[in-house]
Amino acid sequence: MTKTEIYDNIGLVSGQINDISCLAQEIRDDYFNQYNSDSENGKMAIVWDYDKYASLYRIMENSLYEAAKILKNIKNNLNV
């Protein structure tokens, strides 16, 4: 792996980590913070939006997996 490829991959991972951070904030702020066990509306809000936020979580999880794979590849190439 060339130095340019390493820099390109690190840039890609950096972008993925930024995306993951944004998705995590969205899920936390707009989904989990709606939940209020003392309120019927709070309970329904989390149920109503479950499919949407489950999808966002799966996207986030996949991005994290891909970022980790890229970093592992960089590490393996540097240890040659």
MDAnalysis code that builds the backbone (N, CA, C; Angstrom):
import MDAnalysis as mda
import numpy as np

u = mda.Universe.empty(240, n_residues=80, atom_resindex=np.repeat(np.arange(80), 3), trajectory=True)
u.add_TopologyAttr("name", ["N", "CA", "C"] * 80)
u.add_TopologyAttr("resid", np.arange(1, 81))
u.add_TopologyAttr("resname", ["MET", "THR", "LYS", "THR", "GLU", "ILE", "TYR", "ASP", "ASN", "ILE", "GLY", "LEU", "VAL", "SER", "GLY", "GLN", "ILE", "ASN", "ASP", "ILE", "SER", "CYS", "LEU", "ALA", "GLN", "GLU", "ILE", "ARG", "ASP", "ASP", "TYR", "PHE", "ASN", "GLN", "TYR", "ASN", "SER", "ASP", "SER", "GLU", "ASN", "GLY", "LYS", "MET", "ALA", "ILE", "VAL", "TRP", "ASP", "TYR", "ASP", "LYS", "TYR", "ALA", "SER", "LEU", "TYR", "ARG", "ILE", "MET", "GLU", "ASN", "SER", "LEU", "TYR", "GLU", "ALA", "ALA", "LYS", "ILE", "LEU", "LYS", "ASN", "ILE", "LYS", "ASN", "ASN", "LEU", "ASN", "VAL"])
u.atoms.positions = np.array([
    [0.854, -1.169, 0.000],
    [0.000, 0.000, 0.000],
    [0.904, 1.238, 0.000],
    [0.643, 2.125, -0.950],
    [1.464, 3.332, -1.055],
    [1.044, 4.357, -0.012],
    [1.906, 5.317, 0.168],
    [1.618, 6.390, 1.116],
    [0.333, 7.133, 0.721],
    [0.142, 7.357, -0.569],
    [-1.065, 8.038, -1.059],
    [-2.306, 7.212, -0.745],
    [-2.238, 5.892, -0.942],
    [-3.376, 5.020, -0.628],
    [-3.701, 5.055, 0.856],
    [-2.674, 5.088, 1.680],
    [-2.879, 5.173, 3.128],
    [-3.589, 6.478, 3.476],
    [-3.112, 7.594, 2.928],
    [-3.756, 8.885, 3.192],
    [-5.193, 8.912, 2.684],
    [-5.432, 8.329, 1.503],
    [-6.788, 8.266, 0.958],
    [-7.711, 7.456, 1.867],
    [-7.213, 6.316, 2.331],
    [-8.014, 5.467, 3.214],
    [-8.285, 6.134, 4.561],
    [-7.296, 6.828, 5.079],
    [-7.500, 7.540, 6.341],
    [-8.530, 8.655, 6.153],
    [-8.491, 9.336, 5.020],
    [-9.489, 10.356, 4.718],
    [-10.884, 9.757, 4.615],
    [-10.982, 8.584, 3.996],
    [-12.261, 7.892, 3.875],
    [-12.798, 7.507, 5.249],
    [-11.948, 6.950, 6.082],
    [-12.358, 6.564, 7.435],
    [-12.770, 7.792, 8.236],
    [-12.047, 8.872, 8.085],
    [-12.392, 10.102, 8.787],
    [-13.800, 10.569, 8.412],
    [-14.118, 10.513, 7.127],
    [-15.460, 10.879, 6.680],
    [-16.516, 9.941, 7.232],
    [-16.209, 8.644, 7.264],
    [-17.152, 7.670, 7.810],
    [-17.381, 7.901, 9.304],
    [-16.330, 8.222, 10.022],
    [-16.466, 8.480, 11.456],
    [-17.314, 9.727, 11.692],
    [-17.159, 10.735, 10.851],
    [-18.003, 11.923, 10.951],
    [-19.469, 11.561, 10.698],
    [-19.724, 10.735, 9.684],
    [-21.091, 10.278, 9.405],
    [-21.669, 9.504, 10.589],
    [-20.859, 8.625, 11.161],
    [-21.290, 7.836, 12.311],
    [-21.640, 8.751, 13.478],
    [-20.818, 9.747, 13.707],
    [-21.064, 10.704, 14.787],
    [-22.391, 11.441, 14.589],
    [-22.644, 11.865, 13.353],
    [-23.909, 12.568, 13.058],
    [-25.113, 11.657, 13.251],
    [-25.008, 10.419, 12.780],
    [-26.111, 9.478, 12.955],
    [-26.342, 9.158, 14.429],
    [-25.267, 8.977, 15.177],
    [-25.402, 8.690, 16.607],
    [-26.110, 9.842, 17.323],
    [-25.749, 11.067, 16.979],
    [-26.403, 12.232, 17.588],
    [-27.881, 12.285, 17.210],
    [-28.196, 12.015, 15.952],
    [-29.587, 12.003, 15.485],
    [-30.411, 10.966, 16.246],
    [-29.857, 9.760, 16.369],
    [-30.566, 8.689, 17.066],
    [-30.754, 9.049, 18.532],
    [-29.713, 9.540, 19.148],
    [-29.784, 9.896, 20.570],
    [-30.744, 11.047, 20.820],
    [-30.580, 12.130, 20.066],
    [-31.368, 13.333, 20.323],
    [-32.820, 13.214, 19.899],
    [-33.045, 12.650, 18.722],
    [-34.402, 12.638, 18.188],
    [-35.170, 11.364, 18.492],
    [-34.501, 10.365, 19.021],
    [-35.221, 9.128, 19.318],
    [-35.223, 8.839, 20.817],
    [-34.060, 8.591, 21.371],
    [-34.021, 8.199, 22.778],
    [-34.440, 9.319, 23.717],
    [-34.151, 10.556, 23.374],
    [-34.551, 11.658, 24.246],
    [-36.057, 11.915, 24.219],
    [-36.778, 11.324, 23.251],
    [-38.232, 11.434, 23.228],
    [-38.873, 10.550, 24.293],
    [-38.182, 9.492, 24.650],
    [-38.768, 8.504, 25.550],
    [-38.932, 9.058, 26.957],
    [-40.125, 8.951, 27.442],
    [-40.434, 9.356, 28.807],
    [-41.376, 8.304, 29.368],
    [-40.892, 7.491, 30.269],
    [-41.695, 6.383, 30.786],
    [-42.883, 6.864, 31.609],
    [-42.880, 8.122, 32.015],
    [-43.991, 8.660, 32.802],
    [-45.104, 9.222, 31.932],
    [-44.892, 9.285, 30.625],
    [-45.851, 9.893, 29.714],
    [-46.280, 8.897, 28.644],
    [-47.571, 8.831, 28.387],
    [-48.068, 7.953, 27.324],
    [-47.539, 8.404, 25.965],
    [-47.450, 9.723, 25.751],
    [-46.902, 10.243, 24.492],
    [-45.434, 9.846, 24.329],
    [-44.687, 9.869, 25.410],
    [-43.282, 9.481, 25.369],
    [-43.115, 8.021, 25.004],
    [-43.987, 7.172, 25.533],
    [-43.932, 5.746, 25.208],
    [-44.297, 5.517, 23.747],
    [-45.309, 6.209, 23.272],
    [-45.745, 6.026, 21.890],
    [-44.732, 6.581, 20.889],
    [-44.041, 7.657, 21.265],
    [-43.061, 8.261, 20.354],
    [-41.961, 7.268, 20.003],
    [-41.500, 6.537, 20.982],
    [-40.410, 5.589, 20.724],
    [-40.897, 4.404, 19.899],
    [-42.137, 3.988, 20.107],
    [-42.708, 2.892, 19.324],
    [-42.971, 3.347, 17.889],
    [-43.517, 4.517, 17.737],
    [-43.898, 5.046, 16.426],
    [-42.691, 5.180, 15.485],
    [-41.578, 5.617, 16.030],
    [-40.386, 5.883, 15.213],
    [-39.384, 4.732, 15.183],
    [-39.741, 3.587, 15.751],
    [-38.787, 2.483, 15.866],
    [-38.182, 2.084, 14.517],
    [-39.009, 1.850, 13.504],
    [-38.491, 1.378, 12.213],
    [-37.501, 2.365, 11.595],
    [-37.818, 3.639, 11.677],
    [-36.930, 4.669, 11.114],
    [-35.576, 4.653, 11.804],
    [-35.578, 4.639, 13.118],
    [-34.309, 4.717, 13.842],
    [-33.566, 3.383, 13.868],
    [-34.279, 2.278, 13.738],
    [-33.605, 0.985, 13.587],
    [-32.834, 0.964, 12.268],
    [-33.430, 1.520, 11.221],
    [-32.755, 1.615, 9.920],
    [-31.514, 2.495, 10.012],
    [-31.655, 3.647, 10.663],
    [-30.499, 4.543, 10.827],
    [-29.391, 3.858, 11.624],
    [-29.778, 3.083, 12.644],
    [-28.778, 2.374, 13.437],
    [-28.040, 1.339, 12.585],
    [-28.779, 0.604, 11.741],
    [-28.128, -0.392, 10.884],
    [-27.157, 0.271, 9.901],
    [-27.518, 1.434, 9.381],
    [-26.612, 2.188, 8.505],
    [-25.357, 2.591, 9.274],
    [-25.556, 3.073, 10.488],
    [-24.432, 3.486, 11.329],
    [-23.536, 2.295, 11.643],
    [-24.144, 1.175, 11.984],
    [-23.379, -0.029, 12.312],
    [-22.556, -0.511, 11.116],
    [-23.144, -0.476, 9.928],
    [-22.438, -0.881, 8.724],
    [-21.264, 0.065, 8.431],
    [-21.478, 1.356, 8.621],
    [-20.393, 2.325, 8.411],
    [-19.250, 2.079, 9.379],
    [-19.581, 1.763, 10.616],
    [-18.552, 1.484, 11.621],
    [-17.770, 0.228, 11.246],
    [-18.475, -0.799, 10.782],
    [-17.829, -2.037, 10.356],
    [-16.873, -1.767, 9.189],
    [-17.334, -0.996, 8.208],
    [-16.508, -0.690, 7.040],
    [-15.283, 0.141, 7.434],
    [-15.456, 1.098, 8.323],
    [-14.330, 1.923, 8.785],
    [-13.302, 1.050, 9.501],
    [-13.777, 0.141, 10.337],
    [-12.869, -0.754, 11.061],
    [-12.119, -1.654, 10.090],
    [-12.795, -2.115, 9.048],
    [-12.159, -2.963, 8.038],
    [-11.040, -2.207, 7.319],
    [-11.299, -0.959, 6.977],
    [-10.276, -0.141, 6.299],
    [-9.079, 0.066, 7.212],
    [-9.338, 0.387, 8.484],
    [-8.230, 0.596, 9.425],
    [-7.420, -0.687, 9.629],
    [-8.095, -1.827, 9.688],
    [-7.392, -3.104, 9.844],
    [-6.526, -3.376, 8.615],
    [-7.037, -3.058, 7.442],
    [-6.275, -3.236, 6.206],
    [-5.027, -2.343, 6.210],
    [-5.195, -1.098, 6.645],
    [-4.037, -0.193, 6.731],
    [-3.013, -0.764, 7.702],
    [-3.470, -1.215, 8.860],
    [-2.565, -1.763, 9.865],
    [-1.815, -2.975, 9.321],
    [-2.546, -3.865, 8.649],
    [-1.901, -5.065, 8.095],
    [-0.850, -4.691, 7.049],
    [-1.114, -3.691, 6.251],
    [-0.158, -3.257, 5.222],
    [1.041, -2.558, 5.827],
    [0.866, -1.905, 6.941],
    [1.995, -1.220, 7.579],
    [2.894, -2.201, 8.319],
    [2.366, -3.355, 8.689],
    [3.141, -4.358, 9.425],
    [3.900, -5.314, 8.507],
    [3.899, -5.034, 7.212],
    [4.558, -5.939, 6.247],
    [6.049, -5.864, 6.370],
])
